[in-house]
Amino acid sequence: VSNTFRTTTFTGEHPILVSNHVLRTNLTIDREKLDFKYKKVSEVMVGDWIKVPNIYRELGGFDVSSLWDSDDTYRENHRVESPLYETEFWWFIGLWLGDGWCESNGHKITFAINNKEHEYQKRLTSVANNLFNRSVSIRQREGAVEMTFCNEQLNRFLCNNFGKGALGKKIPEWAKRISHEFKRHLIQGYLDSDGCVGFDKKRNLYNIQFVSINLQLVESIQDILFSLGYVSNLCKLRSASEHI
C-alpha cells in the first residue's frame, strides 16, 4: 500500500473498502469523486484508494498523570510532580526519542546534541531546571555536546513507557492519544533531533524528513502525523550495513 512500508497478505475473497479515483494534475484529491465500496481483493487495482480508520484522532480519555510514578520511595529532594500536562515535557520526549538515552544506573538521562544547535541545548537545560529541578552537566565531545542530568522518576518512566536503545525505543499506544497540542510538541522535539527540513524548488514546497533505523518508531510518528491531519510517506532509504 502506498505511503507505508510493510505489506499485508489477504485471500482473494477478502473484502476491501476502496474507491477508484485519479489525482488531479496538481496531485490533489477531488473528494466529491471518491465513492468507497467493498471489492474483493482479486478485483482491487493499482491506483485504487483504500479507506482505513484514523484511530488516533480520538483522545485517550484518561488522566495521563496516573502513569507517573510519584511514590515515597524516591528521595524527597529529587521527587517531582507529574510533568505530563506540560507542553515542554512532550517536546522533551520527542528530543529524547531522537538524541537521548537512559543510563543503566537508573538515574541519569543523557543527550548528545550537535555543537551548533545552541537553541536546543538552552531549551533542554531549561526543561531540566523548570520541570525536574535539576541542573545539567555538559561534556564536550567531537562534534557534539553531551548533556546529562539525574532523575530516577524520569529514568524509570522513560524506560517503562518509551523503551531503550536505538532499536528498542517506541511510542506507546496511550501516547498516540494525548492532546493534539502535546502531539505537535512531541513531533517538534523529534524534528529537532532526528529530522530535517528541505525545500522542493520545482513545486515550491517545504518538506520534512525523518530518518531512523527503528521502523516501529517512525511508523508511530506517522500514526501521530495522520491523527493531526498530515499525510506522510514511509520508504526504505538503504539496506543495513556495517561502517567504521
C-alpha positions as CSV (number, residue, x, y, z in Angstrom):
1,V,0.0,0.0,0.0
2,S,1.3,3.5,-0.9
3,N,2.7,5.6,2.0
4,T,3.5,2.6,4.1
5,F,6.5,0.2,4.3
6,R,5.0,-3.1,5.5
7,T,2.9,-5.4,3.3
8,T,-0.2,-7.3,4.2
9,T,-1.5,-10.6,2.7
10,F,-5.1,-11.4,2.1
11,T,-7.1,-14.2,0.4
12,G,-8.7,-13.3,-2.9
13,E,-12.2,-13.2,-1.5
14,H,-11.4,-10.8,1.3
15,P,-13.4,-7.5,1.0
16,I,-11.5,-4.2,0.9
17,L,-13.2,-0.8,1.1
18,V,-11.8,1.1,-2.0
19,S,-12.6,3.8,-4.5
20,N,-11.2,4.2,-8.0
21,H,-10.0,7.8,-8.4
22,V,-7.3,9.7,-10.3
23,L,-5.4,12.5,-8.8
24,R,-5.7,16.0,-10.3
25,T,-2.8,17.4,-12.3
26,N,-1.6,19.2,-9.1
27,L,-1.6,15.9,-7.2
28,T,-4.6,16.7,-5.0
29,I,-7.8,14.7,-4.5
30,D,-11.3,15.6,-5.7
31,R,-13.1,14.3,-2.6
32,E,-16.5,14.5,-4.4
33,K,-15.4,11.8,-6.8
34,L,-14.5,9.4,-4.1
35,D,-17.1,6.6,-3.9
36,F,-16.0,3.9,-1.5
37,K,-17.4,0.4,-2.0
38,Y,-16.3,-3.0,-0.9
39,K,-14.5,-5.1,-3.5
40,K,-12.8,-8.5,-3.4
41,V,-9.1,-8.3,-3.1
42,S,-8.8,-10.0,-6.5
43,E,-10.7,-7.1,-8.1
44,V,-8.7,-4.3,-6.5
45,M,-6.5,-2.4,-9.0
46,V,-3.3,-0.4,-8.7
47,G,-4.4,3.3,-8.2
48,D,-7.5,2.4,-6.1
49,W,-7.8,4.3,-2.8
50,I,-8.2,2.4,0.4
51,K,-10.2,3.7,3.4
52,V,-8.7,2.9,6.8
53,P,-9.7,4.3,10.2
54,N,-7.7,7.2,11.6
55,I,-8.0,5.8,15.1
56,Y,-5.6,8.1,16.9
57,R,-7.6,11.3,16.3
58,E,-9.6,10.4,19.4
59,L,-8.1,11.3,22.7
60,G,-7.3,8.7,25.4
61,G,-10.0,9.8,27.8
62,F,-7.9,9.2,31.0
63,D,-5.6,11.0,33.3
64,V,-2.1,10.5,31.8
65,S,-0.6,11.7,35.1
66,S,-1.6,8.4,36.6
67,L,1.3,6.9,34.7
68,W,3.8,9.0,36.5
69,D,5.4,7.1,39.4
70,S,5.4,9.5,42.4
71,D,5.6,7.2,45.4
72,D,7.6,7.8,48.6
73,T,10.5,5.5,47.6
74,Y,12.3,8.4,45.8
75,R,14.4,10.8,47.7
76,E,12.2,13.8,48.7
77,N,14.5,16.4,47.3
78,H,14.6,14.6,43.9
79,R,10.8,13.8,43.8
80,V,8.8,15.9,41.3
81,E,5.1,16.1,40.5
82,S,3.9,14.7,37.2
83,P,5.0,16.8,34.2
84,L,2.7,15.1,31.7
85,Y,0.4,18.1,31.3
86,E,3.3,20.4,30.4
87,T,3.9,21.1,26.6
88,E,7.6,21.4,27.2
89,F,7.6,17.9,28.6
90,W,6.4,16.5,25.2
91,W,9.0,18.5,23.3
92,F,11.5,16.8,25.7
93,I,10.1,13.4,24.9
94,G,10.4,14.0,21.1
95,L,14.0,15.2,21.6
96,W,14.8,12.2,23.8
97,L,13.4,9.7,21.2
98,G,16.0,11.0,18.7
99,D,19.0,12.2,20.7
100,G,18.6,10.8,24.2
101,W,19.1,7.7,26.2
102,C,18.8,6.4,29.8
103,E,21.9,5.3,31.6
104,S,21.8,1.8,33.1
105,N,22.3,3.1,36.7
106,G,18.6,4.0,36.8
107,H,19.2,7.7,37.4
108,K,20.9,9.5,34.5
109,I,19.3,10.8,31.4
110,T,21.7,11.9,28.7
111,F,21.5,13.7,25.3
112,A,24.1,14.1,22.5
113,I,23.3,17.4,20.7
114,N,25.2,18.9,17.8
115,N,27.7,21.6,18.8
116,K,26.0,24.2,16.6
117,E,22.4,23.6,18.0
118,H,22.7,26.1,20.8
119,E,18.9,26.7,20.8
120,Y,18.1,23.1,21.7
121,Q,20.9,23.0,24.3
122,K,19.4,26.0,26.0
123,R,15.9,24.7,25.8
124,L,16.9,21.3,27.2
125,T,18.6,23.0,30.1
126,S,15.5,25.0,30.8
127,V,13.3,21.9,30.8
128,A,15.6,20.1,33.3
129,N,15.6,23.1,35.6
130,N,11.9,24.0,35.4
131,L,10.3,20.6,35.3
132,F,12.7,18.4,37.2
133,N,14.6,20.9,39.4
134,R,17.9,19.5,38.1
135,S,21.0,21.2,36.7
136,V,22.6,19.8,33.5
137,S,26.2,18.7,33.3
138,I,27.9,19.3,30.0
139,R,30.8,17.3,28.4
140,Q,32.3,18.3,25.1
141,R,32.6,15.5,22.6
142,E,33.8,15.5,19.0
143,G,31.2,17.5,17.1
144,A,28.6,17.2,19.9
145,V,27.8,18.3,23.4
146,E,26.8,15.5,25.9
147,M,24.2,16.8,28.3
148,T,23.3,14.8,31.4
149,F,21.1,15.2,34.4
150,C,19.7,12.8,37.1
151,N,16.2,12.0,37.9
152,E,15.2,8.5,38.9
153,Q,11.5,9.0,38.4
154,L,12.0,10.2,34.8
155,N,14.5,7.5,34.0
156,R,12.0,4.8,35.1
157,F,9.1,6.5,33.3
158,L,11.1,6.7,30.0
159,C,12.3,3.1,30.2
160,N,8.9,1.7,31.1
161,N,6.9,3.6,28.5
162,F,9.3,4.6,25.7
163,G,11.8,1.8,25.7
164,K,15.6,1.7,25.5
165,G,18.2,1.7,22.8
166,A,18.1,2.8,19.1
167,L,16.0,-0.2,18.1
168,G,14.1,-0.6,21.4
169,K,12.5,2.9,21.6
170,K,8.8,3.2,20.9
171,I,5.8,5.4,21.4
172,P,3.2,3.5,23.5
173,E,-0.4,3.4,22.3
174,W,-1.7,5.7,25.1
175,A,0.8,8.4,24.0
176,K,-0.7,8.4,20.5
177,R,-3.9,9.6,22.1
178,I,-2.6,12.6,24.0
179,S,-4.0,16.1,23.1
180,H,-3.2,17.4,19.6
181,E,-1.2,20.2,21.2
182,F,1.0,17.7,23.1
183,K,1.4,15.7,19.9
184,R,2.6,18.7,18.0
185,H,5.3,19.4,20.6
186,L,6.4,15.8,20.5
187,I,6.8,16.0,16.7
188,Q,8.7,19.3,17.1
189,G,11.1,17.7,19.5
190,Y,11.7,14.7,17.2
191,L,12.2,17.1,14.3
192,D,14.8,19.0,16.3
193,S,16.6,15.8,17.0
194,D,16.3,13.3,14.1
195,G,14.5,15.4,11.4
196,C,15.4,17.9,8.7
197,V,13.5,20.5,6.6
198,G,14.0,20.6,2.9
199,F,12.7,22.7,0.0
200,D,11.4,21.5,-3.3
201,K,12.2,24.2,-5.8
202,K,10.2,22.7,-8.6
203,R,7.0,22.5,-6.6
204,N,7.8,25.5,-4.3
205,L,7.1,23.4,-1.2
206,Y,8.8,22.7,2.0
207,N,9.1,19.1,3.2
208,I,10.1,17.4,6.5
209,Q,12.0,14.2,6.7
210,F,12.8,11.8,9.5
211,V,15.5,9.1,9.2
212,S,15.8,6.2,11.7
213,I,16.8,2.6,11.8
214,N,13.8,2.0,14.1
215,L,10.8,1.2,11.8
216,Q,8.4,0.8,14.7
217,L,9.3,4.3,15.9
218,V,8.8,6.1,12.6
219,E,5.6,4.2,12.0
220,S,4.3,5.6,15.3
221,I,5.4,9.1,14.3
222,Q,3.4,8.5,11.1
223,D,0.4,7.4,13.2
224,I,0.6,10.7,15.1
225,L,1.0,12.8,11.9
226,F,-2.1,11.1,10.4
227,S,-4.0,11.9,13.6
228,L,-3.0,15.6,13.2
229,G,-4.1,15.6,9.5
230,Y,-0.6,15.4,7.9
231,V,-0.1,12.8,5.2
232,S,3.3,11.2,5.1
233,N,5.2,8.5,3.2
234,L,7.4,5.8,4.6
235,C,10.1,4.2,2.4
236,K,13.3,2.3,2.8
237,L,16.4,4.6,2.4
238,R,19.1,1.9,2.3
239,S,19.9,-1.6,3.4
240,A,21.6,-2.3,6.7
241,S,25.4,-2.4,6.6
242,E,28.4,-2.0,8.9
243,H,30.6,1.1,8.9
244,I,33.6,2.3,10.8
